[in-house]
């Protein structure tokens, strides 16, 4: 009998591709054949930065379809990219499925799509293929997407998703407030990008109606109110390669593993780890303040300075900085983050609070210093600082800059007041329990995979 064959498609951004790759590998481990569809540009990045080449092949097939832009066009222009995806990818996906079904002895029996790729769910429905949606961010934030019609009815946004007022809003009484400008589609500066993303949101809500399963990379212990508000959302997380002692895959940049050797040389619980994900941009003034703040802390630090972290082509360090800091500071362009956060030398995580980074910090019991950049990162910061109480916020000055003294002060407060690490370790217990043998997320994932397998034999 042919094996179950699932087509898995992420939204084409780093923070979506990585957890979706992990989901794909969990399926493969259970004998499910997976075709993983990236955009052409991301396919090249992901396959060329994959260290353990034995990891794919066999049951995992990596393929690509175009995103509709020309190869040289700038993918950080989100309005262009999103519009192009919405216009062109459904047709390409349909062609791909037809081709696989013609050539492969096991036809596609199920499509699992990032809920931001509602178009893929639509294609699957049209082709009579079973489907499931995957959500790689927090369920609380998903709640704001699922509530968009209510926000229109309440006069908070217009029919294009543009905010009409400034007051804080709530999805429900049990959940934290959100600023209208931090909704998933309103966090962009220009109204065309807001409209394009609002279209993604409208499709995402429609897609949620067309699926039998809606699985989420979260755990009930992290956001119990959100899960009780939306019983149809099924927690299966945190889905981390480190939880099964495997390497994280799906990197858009080459990870620099030499920082692990450097970490081995640092005392336990001493290192400040700083990483701002794949998307954050800071200006040169802020970059210099951060560099000098780290120098003032006088503690070892490991800092990810990703290409593109500053607006300038290359980040410029203060004069003599690298020499002064010497071996106390280690700077890399991309780290094996899950391994770094699991390393005993790490004391805390200065993070932009992307959901994956948040889950990785939580899973390793790390206290946070929050440096959100946009969208859900502010909501995740609220969870970290106000609900879980495992971290602190930075305060900006009138010019919107986090100054070096503020950085030093917050690092000291976080690392000298033991309550943050104690809370972080409590949360770790709760959350890691959910992915262990009898944990709820683990059981849900098992049920989901069984569903994929059962449907195939029907
Ligand atoms: N990451 C990494 N190395 C780095 C920085 C980040 O492997 O140096 C990974 C990190 O482990 C996480 C992902 O990149 O899984 C970033 O996702 P997140 O949701 O935190 O942020 P985004 O990039 O979407 O803003």
Boltz pocket constraint, residues with backbone or C-beta under 6 A from the ligand:
constraints:
  - pocket:
      binder: B
      contacts: [[A, 14], [A, 15], [A, 16], [A, 18], [A, 248], [A, 251], [A, 275], [A, 276], [A, 277], [A, 278], [A, 279], [A, 280], [A, 304], [A, 333], [A, 334], [A, 335], [A, 336], [A, 337], [A, 338], [A, 353], [A, 354], [A, 355], [A, 356], [A, 357], [A, 358], [A, 360]]
      max_distance: 6.0
